[in-house]
């Protein structure tokens, strides 16, 4: 059933024309456009993040304040615990702004408490950008070029607000995000299939390599124990 769902997702994406592009050339072109190295396509606009979002670092809470049950606490790039309250209702794009994973772009769960280890892109103007499109655009662009600091890598608000993004019209943003989301779901399902196959293989090895399960044509034939010299 899961395999059929993956196939359906891939067929749907192919029907949208995604697979007909030269993947290598398409990716290279997109990256050059995102960095402003070639002309922005007609109808697209190039805006800095500070023009349509409000990047913000929220107060950090200590692990001593975590609770067993509550809202997810989103640290630099993952959920690190639970807290009795949240500071964001909707999923939010965040950028790790300090430490080893500095520059990584993530999407938080809904109803999360986002700590100061990540820069939250709050209040995205819905007239300018779709959240899902902006997430993919930032993931594709990468933000490692705005990292500063030597002993402790960091990204500061001034630099992230200055990052420019190419924005197509909203209907095109939605279409792009829809196609990329289709592939994300296919990847997730395929990963689940692979993990299920690995688990099944481990189980088969356990019963086949120990003689717990025998093939009918070999039933009753003894195994030999061989000792090394």
Secondary structure in CASP SS format (residue, H / E / C, confidence):
PFRMAT SS
TARGET T0000
AUTHOR 0000-0000-0000
METHOD secondary structure of the structure
MODEL  1
X C 1.00
X H 1.00
X H 1.00
X H 1.00
X H 1.00
X H 1.00
X H 1.00
X H 1.00
X H 1.00
X H 1.00
X H 1.00
X H 1.00
X H 1.00
X H 1.00
X H 1.00
X C 1.00
X C 1.00
X H 1.00
X H 1.00
X H 1.00
X C 1.00
X C 1.00
X H 1.00
X H 1.00
X H 1.00
X H 1.00
X H 1.00
X H 1.00
X H 1.00
X H 1.00
X H 1.00
X H 1.00
X H 1.00
X H 1.00
X C 1.00
X C 1.00
X C 1.00
X C 1.00
X C 1.00
X C 1.00
X C 1.00
X C 1.00
X C 1.00
X C 1.00
X E 1.00
X E 1.00
X E 1.00
X E 1.00
X H 1.00
X H 1.00
X H 1.00
X H 1.00
X C 1.00
X E 1.00
X E 1.00
X E 1.00
X C 1.00
X C 1.00
X C 1.00
X C 1.00
X C 1.00
X C 1.00
X H 1.00
X H 1.00
X H 1.00
X C 1.00
X C 1.00
X C 1.00
X C 1.00
X C 1.00
X E 1.00
X E 1.00
X E 1.00
X E 1.00
X C 1.00
X C 1.00
X C 1.00
X C 1.00
X E 1.00
X E 1.00
X E 1.00
X E 1.00
X E 1.00
X C 1.00
X C 1.00
X C 1.00
X C 1.00
X E 1.00
X C 1.00
X C 1.00
X C 1.00
X C 1.00
X E 1.00
X E 1.00
X E 1.00
X E 1.00
X C 1.00
X E 1.00
X C 1.00
X C 1.00
X C 1.00
X C 1.00
X C 1.00
X C 1.00
X E 1.00
X E 1.00
X E 1.00
X C 1.00
X C 1.00
X C 1.00
X C 1.00
X E 1.00
X E 1.00
X E 1.00
X C 1.00
X C 1.00
X C 1.00
X E 1.00
X E 1.00
X E 1.00
X E 1.00
X E 1.00
X C 1.00
X C 1.00
X C 1.00
X C 1.00
X C 1.00
X C 1.00
X C 1.00
X C 1.00
X H 1.00
X H 1.00
X H 1.00
X H 1.00
X H 1.00
X H 1.00
X H 1.00
X H 1.00
X H 1.00
X H 1.00
X H 1.00
X C 1.00
X C 1.00
X H 1.00
X H 1.00
X H 1.00
X C 1.00
X E 1.00
X C 1.00
X C 1.00
X C 1.00
X C 1.00
X C 1.00
X E 1.00
X C 1.00
X C 1.00
X H 1.00
X H 1.00
X H 1.00
X H 1.00
X H 1.00
X C 1.00
X C 1.00
X E 1.00
X E 1.00
X E 1.00
X E 1.00
X C 1.00
X C 1.00
X H 1.00
X H 1.00
X H 1.00
X H 1.00
X H 1.00
X H 1.00
X H 1.00
X H 1.00
X H 1.00
X H 1.00
X H 1.00
X H 1.00
X H 1.00
X H 1.00
X H 1.00
X H 1.00
X H 1.00
X H 1.00
X H 1.00
X H 1.00
X H 1.00
X H 1.00
X H 1.00
X H 1.00
X H 1.00
X H 1.00
X H 1.00
X H 1.00
X H 1.00
X H 1.00
X H 1.00
X H 1.00
X H 1.00
X H 1.00
X H 1.00
X H 1.00
X H 1.00
X H 1.00
X H 1.00
X C 1.00
X C 1.00
X C 1.00
X C 1.00
X C 1.00
X C 1.00
X C 1.00
X H 1.00
X H 1.00
X H 1.00
X C 1.00
X C 1.00
X C 1.00
X C 1.00
X C 1.00
X C 1.00
X C 1.00
X C 1.00
X C 1.00
X C 1.00
X C 1.00
END
